[in-house]
């Protein structure tokens, strides 16, 4: 059921008249996070530059699918709420304090039962590259699918 919902959501996102076009046509740079596969990729002008493993939220602490625009970048962000540093934060939902940032991404077998609080974890050195490559106000973040089981 969630897979069907994810496909319908992606179809609606990419064909939405509010967007005018899909994110790959609207933005030079796109970060695509696939929650079903727990992977991400960076695209420039529709060409994949790099892919990487991610850890996202789960059904209790969701990472909401959608199309976002990078709003703010903070290299040395510290979360007062969770009392932890979140280096290389790329905020795609600044109001909700949701970001792609440095964090542990265990291998698939060890990932079961682990989740973020809605952010997207990416390990070094890829998060550093992604942080430097991303442009606030000009890079789209496309999050698809819902994380169900690993």
N, C-alpha and C positions, 0 to 999 in steps of 0.2 A: 504494500500500500504506500509506504513512504517513497519507494522507488518511483512509482507512478506519479506521486505528488511532486517529487523532485523534477521529473521530466516535464511535467506540466508547468511547474514554476519556471524552469529554465526557458521553455518555449515562450511563456508569457513575458518574461524579462527581455528576451532577445527580440521579440516582435512588438513590444510595447510602443504605442504611438508617442507616449510621453518621452521616450528616449530618442525617437526618430530613427535610430539604427542600433545595431548591436554594439556592445562596448569595444569590440575589436575594430569597428569602423569609426567609432567616435573618438577613441583615445589612441595616442601613439603608444602608450605603455599600459599594459594590463597585467595584473596579478590574478591568476585563476586558482582558487582553492577548491578542490574536490573533496568534500567531507566523506563521501562513501569510501573512497580509496585512501584517504588521509595523505594526499599528495598535493603539491602546489607547483605552479609553473609561472615563469615570467615571460611575457611576450612583448616584442617591440615591432610595431607595424604588422602584426599578425604572425610574426616569426618567433618560434619558441627559442629563447636564449638559454634557459636553464630550468631544470625541474628539481624538486626537493621534497623530502618527507616533512609532514606537519603533524601536530597534535592539536585538536580543536576541542570545543565543548561537546558535551553529550546531551542526552534528552533531558537531563536535570539542569544543566548549566549550558544552555544552547549558544551556538554560534549561528546567528540567523542568516539564512541564505538571502542573497540579494546583490544588487549592484551598488557599490559605494564609491566615493571619491576620497582619495587620501587627503585629509584635512591638515594634519599636524604631524611633524616628525620630531621626536625627542631622543637624542642619543643616550642620555643618562637619566631616563625617567625612573622615578621611584614611586611605587604604589603605597600610599598611606593606608588604603583600605586593606590590602593584603600583607602589608609590612615586608615588601620584597622589591628588590631592584628588577626592572624590566628593560634591560639595555636594548638599544636600537628599535625603539617603539615607533611603529608606523600606524598612526591612528586613522582607521577607516570609518569609525563610528565614534566621533569625539564626545558627543553627548552621552552615549552609553559607556564611554571609556573602553571601547573594544579596539584592540590593536593587534597587528602582527609584530611579534617581538621575540627576542632571544629566549629560548627555553628548551628544556629537555624534550627530546623526541625519541622515546625508547623503540627498540625493534618491535615489529608487529606482535609477536607472542607476548612480550612484556607490556605492551600498550593496553591490553585488556584491563578494564577497570580504572584506567587513568584518564583524566580529562582536564581541560582548562576551565576557567570560569567564564568562557565565552570568547577569549582571545585565541590567537593562532600562534603556536610555538614553532619556531624554526631554529635549528642549531647553527652555530658558527662552523665554518666561515661564511656559509650562504646567507645568514641574516645580515651580516656586515655588507656583503655585496648588494643584497636587495635594498638595504637602507640607503646606500650611496647611489644606487641606480634610480630609486623612486623619487618622483617630484611631487611635492604637495600642491594640490589644486589641479594637477595634470595627469595623475596616474589613477586608473580605475582599479577597483578590487571587486572581482566577481566571485561570489561564494555560492557553490551549488551543492545540492544534496543535504541530507540530514545524517548525522552520525548515528548509526544504530548499533551495530556490533562490529568489532574488529576482526 
